[in-house]
Amino acid sequence: MTTPPPPPAPNGQGYGFPQQPGGGAQPVPGAPGPAGAGGFGPPPGLPTAPGLPAVPGPGRGGNLRRNAVWAFVGAVIVSVGWAAAVMTVPGLVTSQSSPRDLRGYRLSDDFCTTGKPTKILQTYSVSDTSKPTHHTDRHPALDSMNCSMSLKRTGGTSDSEYANLYMRVDLHKAVNPAPELEANKELYRARGYQVTDIAGLGEEAYFLYKDDGSDQYHSVYAELDIRDGGMTYYVTYSASYTEGKGKPPSKDELRGALQSDGQDALRAMKK
């Protein structure tokens, strides 16, 4: 037994639902139609892919299985088109915010040992009254490790004999840290720090320096920032001194020491 198709819609498109009893036009007795419950094909005007058979128009039927086939075909066409676009235009899925490769850098449980600032420790020694502290954190999106040291200048006889050193490494696994590193550099520059780009150290690196103070009392701050892929490393040095009572290492001496220690730390993180 067959079920007659629904009557044409008032606009002539022909895929309206059957009317309920007493609700208007009734099916035409004896009209031909597909077996079963009378499924509906795709709406009129649905485009077809090149080389594929045309979609049956309204009124000529198709059943639920045919509709499912066409839905699958459409999904395949979209999928193939997206894959081709990605291969042709990689920027569709790779942007400036996409994660970067970690380049083989790994965490250690004691960064004070792994990233030991050998060059700085030729001028300073670790304070007898404050031991170095370190911490390592692991997370699916961000791994990090740090080390903090209180230093005493070898042979120092004034307030300039003390300094603090802080080192940190972040392994960014979910974002690209490059824009943040660039922003950090510009913010320091706006605050009056001297900024020097350093070539040949990771993908990008720069050195920050400022000797700040009023009258005779000064505070010195130096920082080295390095980025290589998704890895960022920075080391900061801070000290103070009074005019006429000795001075910390000069800007060039600090830059050379921090750069040397940074290079050693990067190599050690890949062993």
Sequence and secondary structure as in RCSB ss.txt:
>XXXX:A:sequence
MTTPPPPPAPNGQGYGFPQQPGGGAQPVPGAPGPAGAGGFGPPPGLPTAPGLPAVPGPGRGGNLRRNAVWAFVGA
VIVSVGWAAAVMTVPGLVTSQSSPRDLRGYRLSDDFCTTGKPTKILQTYSVSDTSKPTHHTDRHPALDSMNCSMS
LKRTGGTSDSEYANLYMRVDLHKAVNPAPELEANKELYRARGYQVTDIAGLGEEAYFLYKDDGSDQYHSVYAELD
IRDGGMTYYVTYSASYTEGKGKPPSKDELRGALQSDGQDALRAMKK
>XXXX:A:secstr
 B       TTS        TTSS    TT    BSS      TT    TTS     TTS   HHHHHHHHHHHH
HHHHHHHHHHHHH GGGT  TTS    TT    S HHHHT  TTGGGTEEE TTS  EEEEE  SSEEEEEEEEE
EEETT  SGGGEEEEEEEEEEESSS  HHHHHHHHHHHHHTT EEEE TTSSSEEEEEEEEEEETTEEEEEEEEE
EEETTEEEEEEEEEEEETTS     HHHHHHHHHHHHHHHHHHTT 
